Amino acid sequence: MAEAAKATESARLKWKPAPGERVGPYEYWVRQTGLPVLRGHYVADVRTAELGWWAERECSAAFVDLQGQGSLMEGRITEIPPGVTLPPLKFGLDEVVYVLKGRGFTTLWRGDGEGKRTIEWGPHSLMLLPRNYTHQLTNAQGSETVRLLHYNALPMAMAAVPDPSVHFDNPYLQPGMIPEEETEFFAAAKMVPGRRRISVMWSGNFFPDLAVWDQLRRSESRGAGGSIVQFYFPGIPFNAHMSVFPKQTYKKTHRHGPGPFRPGALLVVVSGEGHTIMWPHDDEDAEKVVIPWHEGTIFNPPDKWFHGHYNVGVEPARYIAIQPPQHFSEHKSISIDVEYADEESWIREKFEAELAKRGLTSLMPPEVYTDPDYQWTYRDDEES
Ligand SMILES: [Fe+2]
């Protein structure tokens, strides 16, 4: 740890923009930490990605700036050593946190300690750290590290207000930001009526284990007999959903838009094994991007890119999609689906080849390639 700390500190002290290099306020702040920034279209496994030591925060960390985030959203990985509690941090923006590995707890309070509460979490928990609260993260285990994935709009905020001290440890408190009696802040999530294609949403600030979450509804628009749950954080401009689809099947490729530019959702694979194929909608000659995935892979389809997900494993696949702020909501734009009959032949060939490598075969009913109105069997059909 000491060597890593030294290397990071030395990078921080050495870094300055090259002559003539224009660096925005957020990137300047990031570069000054000396921490790695993971770029490209995906991170193969955020549970094992290389991190650097962040002396100020007393943890290992890396930033994630995938192409689809548009440099408007921050992804960040935090690793907490065994048994360690990190220094308290007051952050002015809402932050969604997903637990990649390990067990621990978050203590949250306002002002000098008002409304203090503690949330215990474990692998696959999803929680919301509300803006202007102080939070403190603890690894409750003595032998295992904790890894967390954070998602917030700091790059966007610092583009408008470049001074980091406005965003960190700013004493401002928004009165009544979350009326606790109404939202049962950090109490058990509850079901609320949904919107448009999603009939039911779950409202709350903490979802304990998404790997076993079973409150799902049919997702009929994308085929594969898949199901979905929408997570809504009360009083917060973020939401997320989780999609689950059966073994040895794949969902229809689709894209979002037309509409104004939006950073795409950050997708995190909770369980399962497969790949995603994505490409820009306006460049037929562009090389298709193939992302192999399993638990711990993250990726971010860029704005208006087609994307399709393929489950080549023997278990249902689960992924969560954490959406950028609602100003960029995908629900404001139309979803354009590619019917199975219209897809390029190599897409199905690749799917079948990946299955064959594992001694498996496709469970896609042949009729889906000829009948656009094919009626899938759903999990709840099987149960009833
Ligand atoms: Fe999508």
Residues whose N, C-alpha, C, O or C-beta is under 5 A from the ligand:
A	BS01	LIG	none
